[in-house]
Amino acid sequence: MEPVRFAFVTKRMRPCLLRLAARLLPKTEDAEDAVQEALVRLWIMWAELPTKADAERMAVRLTKNECINVLRSARKRYTSSLFDEEMSHTADSYVDGTLEEKEIRVALERAVRNLPPKEKLLWEMHTEAQMGTAEIAAATAMNQKSVSAMLSAARQRIRKTLRKGGFIND
């Protein structure tokens, strides 16, 4: 894609990326920094992205990765400042909670990966790109009711998988 389209595409995507980062990071400043860094990385690889859809997917992925980097840095700062035994015990319980969250995240990623291709695409557009059903319908040339039904089916499949794994009880 031409570099002149970069400004147009990123201007349209920036609010969506900021919402995504704000959901993952506790501080607004960190979310803004993460999006800015993701857009810088997107600019570096811009010439290699053949379509606008590829650029949007890459921007979402880069934003998520940058948010993870920010969280890792914060955790390193947090754990390195703990010196006494009482604070160390608090860190251990934090790590236990983090391990449980990681197991749930891995199970969720596996459940999404096992969705049928069309449902997986719609699910990622809805959850990662923060697109509404109307936006997804327009982007995929599908009926909005069909998009809603497929997202509902994907949600049910994911719930069923997580229930089988013992991660949720309904």
Secondary structure, 3 states (H helix, E strand, C coil): CCCHHHHHHHHHHHHHHHHHHHHHCCCHHHHHHHHHHHHHHHHHHHHHCCCHHHHHHHHHHHHHHHHHHHHHHHHHHHHHCCCCHHHHHHHHHHHHHHHHHHHHHHHHHHHHHCCCHHHHHHHHHHHCCCCCHHHHHHHHCCCHHHHHHHHHHHHHHHHHHHHHCCCCCC
